[in-house]
Amino acid sequence: MSDAADTPAPAVTESDVDLGDGHVLHVYDTGGPGTPDVEALVVVWHHGTPNIGAPPQPLFAAAARLGIRWVSYDRPGYGGSTARPGRDVASAARDVAAVVDHLGVGSFAVMGHSGGGTHALAPAALLGDRVLGVVTVSGVAPFGAPGLDFFAGMAPGGEASLRASAAGREAKEAHEAAAAQVPDGEVDFGFVEADEEAFSGPWGWFGSVVGPALAAGPAALIDDDLAYVSDWGFDPRDVAAPALVVHGGADRIVPVSHGEWLASAIPDADLWLQPLDGHVSVLSTAEDALTWLARAARRS
């Protein structure tokens, strides 16, 4: 990882985008013109489940080096964004379009981790050549995808949660209510030792975005999980931009078969497999992935 202490953290400006239908999206923007030699590249960050949408602080130093301006937003129901029960994954494309239009941004790249990696595919599939490239890290593949055993290799806690989601909103809400009564540490959600080590380093930053999301209750998490196991509203095969799929071979939260399936489905995709990494420790590759994204986007 780059030494972030050597690079001043950018100021993050927060604002709300009124969608005109009674809903708002809460937006984060690091701004900035880029570097003296490189025009700024806007990268829209998509957060995981359950997180709020603040841009990824562990990548701020790399972004400064690469001339990247982070834009991100709280998905509906998280943070300052209005809840929208029943949203699908495709709705992320409409939301991103509203955000970048509000900021006066034309073309951009997208990047996301975990459920954010899944949502990042939506604008890449649906917004045409406005999207210059996409990185999806530890992302979930479509439920019922041909040739994919969706639950194979998934830890018991995550499998139970997503099976409840597949049974419908009422079952999922009952599952989350029961899970709230289980003491911490008694459910195996799938973090491996390498993930725990990652939390002790720069990616301990997740505590600052997971805590507020959990404190607000399970509603947004429920909406996310229902979206993952429903019709996404688009086909990953429609992603036309250059894509990079990054996945840990030891991931028990979203098994590596999901990343392999996505890489095989997306027409112009590279696959980076990290055999010893889990769901979070795979982010040790994130700076290299961001470099890949900057190069791919600037070639587009």
ABEGO torsion letter per residue (X at the ends): XBBAAABBBBBBBBBBBBAGAGBBBBBBBAEEAEBAABBBBBBBBBBBOBBBABBBAAAAAAAAAAGBBBBBBBBBGBEABBBBBGBBAAAAAAAAAAAAAAAGBABBBBBBBEAAAAAAAAAAAAAEAABAEBBBBGBBBBBGBBGBBAABGBBAAAAAAAAAAAAEAAAAAAAAAAAAABBBGABBAGBBAAAAAAAABAAAAAAAAAAAAAAAEAAAAAAAAAAAABBAGBBAAABABBBBBBBBAABAABBAAAAAAAAAABABBBBBBBAABBAAAAAAAAAAAAAAAAAAAAAX
